[in-house]
Amino acid sequence: MPYIKPASLGNLKYYEYRGKDLSYTSKYIMQPFWTWVAGWVPLTTAPNFVTFVGFLFSSTLPVLIAYYAYVNDAFVGDKVFPGWMWLVCACCLFAYQTLDACDGKHARRTKTSSPLGELFDHGCDALFTPLLQFAICTCLSLTGWQRHLHFFFVCNTLFASIWEQYTTGTLDLWYINGPVEGLLLTVAAFLWSAMVPQSWWQQPLGTLPAFGPISRFRGVSFSTADVLFSFTAGMAALTMLMNVASVVRNRYFGSPESQLPWVQPARAIFIQSFVNVAYVGSFLFVPEVFAIAPYCFEVSFGILCAITATRLTLCRLCRTPYVPFSRYHFVFLCSLAAAVGVWRASGQVQKVRVIGLACVATGVIAYLHMAISVFQQIATHLGIHVITLTGEQKRRILADASAATKKQ
């Protein structure tokens, strides 16, 4: 059964991207750099191929960290991650951010913007979000409850941002936002981790010479990781409040054609709230499950949020009602309940880990199956390719470039 009903594909002709980025860092520093980089992309390269290459760079982070964490047991005893690994992660993350910003510029430059391009871009970003949080939490050596809440705040911010776009039709990035300042701060953290011991992030601030006056107060117990965790949680909470405020403002002051019936956004909020209660409640009830299978259920929760965000984007592009409950909701909730039940009943560590890893693997497979199926459906309907340009598109782009050269 196709993800998109054939009758709904016709609504793609109404596609129009609307968004704004208020970040001063983006406007005065990164945008000129991204424009310069986009100018080096060959004209006959598809914008989605630029996005895909960026996603391949981003995939290096979780693969490297998972290798050292689970294969070389870097989570065990005094073993740490090698410094070169964090340097590679920093370079790959910066490449991902750059290419993610350049794909839209290249699409406008070649006049190949399409709803498939937006969905492909948002889809890659959504899947990468929980994988990046895995890397960040590992880099900062966050404790169990910190990494649990870190995933909660960041992945719900992803949901809230896409939920706002689904409701209002506009994607707003505020003065300090994740895709710009958040990623740059993460790149800096990775670079610093390449130069200092892994334990540096958990040292009390009062013991660090670099903090000068603070070092006199030996009673200071919070660490640099605690500060960054608190900053991330606070900014995420503020961003979600701004998302809700934007939806409310659009409801009362926006144009009638930009408004959806309240029942559709409310459905998404209701199911997401239910998942949040299950996610947080299970940790409060049985925190041992999350310690036994580190990151498994956190990443699974993030993948579930990514699936929800991508389905919201798809419904907005195709103008179809949002069906809030997906099959992976059932898989995630049942896996969480099974892990809690196994631990409470028998305390079998290996079974809990198998359930956690199976939940992650099922989530990745479910997401990729949905994404690939939807990309193929839309590409077939629009008469284009997913990550390459058609021969007709290439000829038109080269003809336009030739005509522009003759005018100069």
N, C-alpha and C positions, 0 to 999 in steps of 0.2 A: 504494500500500500504506500503510495507516494506521500511525502511529508506535506506537500502543497497541492491543494485541489486545482485541477486544470483551470477551472473558472476563475480562481484567484490570481493566476499568473498574469491575467490581463491588467490587473491593477498596478503592475510594475511601471506602466507607461506614465503614471502620475508621480514618479520618483523625483524628488528634489532634496538635495542635502542642505540642511540648515544647521549651523553651529557657530560658536565663537570661542575664542581663547583669550582670556583677559590677562594672562600671565605676562608680567614685565620681562621676566627672564626669557620667555619665548619670543616676545616682540622685538627686543633690542639685542639679544645675543644669539639665540638658537635659530630663529627664522632666517636671518641672513645666511647662516652657515648651511641650513637645510636647503635653501634655494640654490646656493652654490653647488652643493652635492648633487641636487636633482638635475642641474644642468649638464652633468657628466653622464647621466643615464642615456644609453643609446635610444634614439627615437622609436625604433622598432621593438623595443622591450616592453612587454605588457606591465602595466602598473601592479597587477596581482602577482607577477613574478618577483617584483621588487619586495612586495609584502612577504612572499613565501621565503625568499632568501633571508629576510630579517627574522622570520620565524625559525628558520634553521639555525641561525646564530643563537637565538634565545634558547633553543632546545639544548644547547651545549651545557647550560647551567645545571639543570636538574640531572642530566645524564652523568656529568662529572661528579657532582656531589653525591648522587645515589651510589655511584661506583665505590667511592671511598667510604661512604657511610655504611653500606650494607655488605660490600664485598671485602673491603679491607678493615671493617669494623672500627672506623674512626670514631664512632660513638662510644666505644668501649675503653675503659681505663684512661690512660694518659695519651693515647694516640690522637694526633691532630691532623688537620688537612694541610697539605703542602702549600707554601706561599704562592708558587707559580699557578696553582689552580685558581686562586682568587684573582690573580692578574688576568688570566684567560677569561674568567667570568666577567670582570669589569669591561674588558675590550668587547666581548660578545654582546653584553647588555647595551653598551654605547652604540654598537653597530645596529642592534635591533631598534633602538630609539630613533636613530638617524634614518634608517630605511623606512620605518613606520611613518615618519613624518614626510618622507620624500615621495611615497607612493601617490598620495593625493595631488601633490604638486605636479608630478609627472603625468598623472591622468588629465589634469586641466591643460597642461602643456600640449598634450597629444589629442585632446578632445575625445578621450575614451572613458570618461566617467560613466558609471552605471550602477544600478542597485546591487549587482553582483559584486562590484568592487567594494562598496561599503560593507556588505555582509561578510565578504572574505576578510576584510581588514578587522572588523569588529569580532569576527569569529576567532581569528588568530590571537587577538588581544585578550579575549575572554578566557581562552584555554591557557594562555601563558600566565595569567594572573595568579592562580594557585601554585603553579610551578615556581614562579618567582618568589612567592612568600616562603616556600620551602627553602629556597636558597638564602633568603634574608634571615629567617629564624636560625638557620644553621650557622650563618656567618656571625651573628650576634650571640650565639649560644644561649638563646632564650630558654627560660625554664618552662616546664610543662604547661602551667596555667597561662603564662605569657604568650607562648606560641598558639595556644588554643584561642585566646582572645584576639591575638593578632590576625589570625585567619578570619575570625568572626567579623572584625571591624572592616578589614580590607575587602573581603569578598562581598560583604553586604554593601560596601560603597560602590563596588562594580554593579551590583544589582540595582541600587538606588539611582545611579547615573543613567543606566539604560532604561530603567522604569520611568524616569523623568522624560527622556527622549521619546519613549513610547507614548507617553501621555500628552506631551506638548509638541512633539515633532522637532524639537531643537536640542542639540547636545551642547551644553554650556560647561566650559572649563574655567574655573575661578582663578583668582590672582595667584594662589598657590595650589597646584593640583598634582595628582599622581603622575600623569604621562610626561610632565616636564620636570618640575622640581623633585618629585618623588623618585624618578628614575636617576636623575643626576646625583641625588643624595646617596642612592644605593650604589651607584658606580664609585663614588668617593669612599663609601664604606668597604667595598670590595678591594679597592686599591690600598686602603689603610690596612686591611687584614693581610694583604700580601707582604706587608713590611713589619708587622708586630705579631707577637705570639697570640694564639687563639684566646688565651685567658685574659688578654688585655681588656676586652669588652666587659668583663664581669668584675674587674677591679673596682673597689670603692673610689669615688672621685677624690675623696680626701687623701688618698695615697698616691695620686698621680702628680708628679712634679709640674707638668704642663699647666696645671690649673692654679698655680701661684697662691693667691690668698686662701683659696678653698683648702689647700693642702694643710693649713694650720688647724683646721677643724677635723680632728681624727674621728669625731662622732658621725661624720657623714657616711651613710651606709649604702646609698643608692649608687649605681654604676652608670657608665656611659650607655650600656645596653638598656638600662631602665629608663634613662632620659629619652632615648630614641623610641623606645616602645611607647612611652607616655605621649610623646609628640605625635607619633603615627596614629595612636588611638584617638587623641584629641582632634587632629585634623580630619580623620575619617568621620568622627561623630559630627563635626561642624559641616563637612561636605554633605552628609546625609540630610542634615537639617536644612541646608540651602536647597537641596534637591526637592524636598517636600514643600518648602516655601515657594519655589518656582512653580510647582504644580498647582498650588493653591492660588497663586497670583494669576496664573494663566486661566484658572477656572473662573475667576471673577472679573479679570480685565483683558483676557485674550480674545481673539476673534472666534466667533462661533464655529467656523470650519476647522479650527485647530483643536477642538475639544472632543474628547471621547465620553461616552456614558460612564458614569462613576463606577458601574458594576465591573467593567473590564479591568481598570487599574486595581480596584479593590480585591479582585480575585487573586491577582499576583501577590499583593501584600499579605493576604490571609494565608496563603500556602507558604510563602517565605517565612512568615512569623511562626507558623507551625514547625517548620524545619529548624528554625533558630532555637525554639524551645527544646526540641529533641536533642539538638547538638549541644547546647549549653547544659541542659538538664542531665544528660548522660554523663558529662564530665563531672558535674557536681555529685552525682550519685555514685559513679564508679570511676574515679580518675585513673585507677590502675590500668584500665583497658587502653587508655591513650598513651601510657608510659610503656606498656608491653609492646605495642605496635606503633612506634613513634612516627608521626606524620601521616599515617595511613588514613585515618578518619578525618584529619584536618584537610588533607589534599582531596579526599573524596567529597567533603563538604564544599570545597572550592570548585571542584568540577561540576557539582550539582548547581551551584550559583552560575557557573559559566553556561551550562545548558539552558538555564532559565533566561539568562541575559540574551543568548543567541536566539532563542525562540521568541522573545519579546521583539527583537529587531526584525525577525522574519515576519511576524504578524503586522508590524508597523509598515514594512515595505509592501506587503501583499494586501494590507487593509483587511485582515481577517480577524475574527474574535480570538482572544487568547484563551487557550485551554490550559489551566494552571498546573495540572498534575501530569507529569511524564512518567514513563516506565522506570527511569532511573531514580525518581523519588521513592518508588516502592523498593528498589534494590538497596538504596542507601539506608532507608529507615529499617528495613529488615536486617541488613548486615549489622547495623549498630545495635539493634535489639538482640541479635544472635550472639554478638561478641560479649555483650553485657551478661546475657543469660549463661553462656559457657563459663565465663569467669566466676560468676556468682555460684554456679552449680558445682563446678569441678576444679576451677583454678588452672586449667590447662593452657599454658602459655603458648605453645605451638599452634593450637587450634585458633586462638585469638589472632595471632599474627597471620595465619592463612586467610582468615575471614577478612582482615584488614587489607591485605595485599590483593585479594580477589575483588574487593570492593573498588579499589583504585583501578585495577585492570579493566573491570567491567565499565567503569565510568569513562575511561579513555576510549575504549572501543565504542561505547554508545555515542560519545560525542563525535568521534571521527566518522562513524556511520551516518549520523544525522547530517554533519557538515558536508561530507562528500556527496551524499544523495541530493541535498538541497542545492549545492553548487552546480551539479550536473543538470538538475531540473531547470534552474534559472538560465544557465548558459544555453541549453537547448532551445528554450523559449525565445531568448534574445538573439539567437543565431551567432553567438560568439563562443570563444574558448575560455576555459577557466583561468589558466596561467600563461597563455600565449595569445598573440594577436592573430586574427585571421588574415589571409592574403589580401582581402579587400581593404581591411583596416591599414595594413602596412603600405599599400599603394596610395591610399588617400593621405596618410601622414607624410610620406615622402614627397608627394605632389604638393602638399601645402608648404612643406619646408623649402622645396625648390622655388615655389612662387614667392615666398617671403624673401628668399635670397636675391631673386631678380629685382625685387622692388628696392633693395638697399643700394 
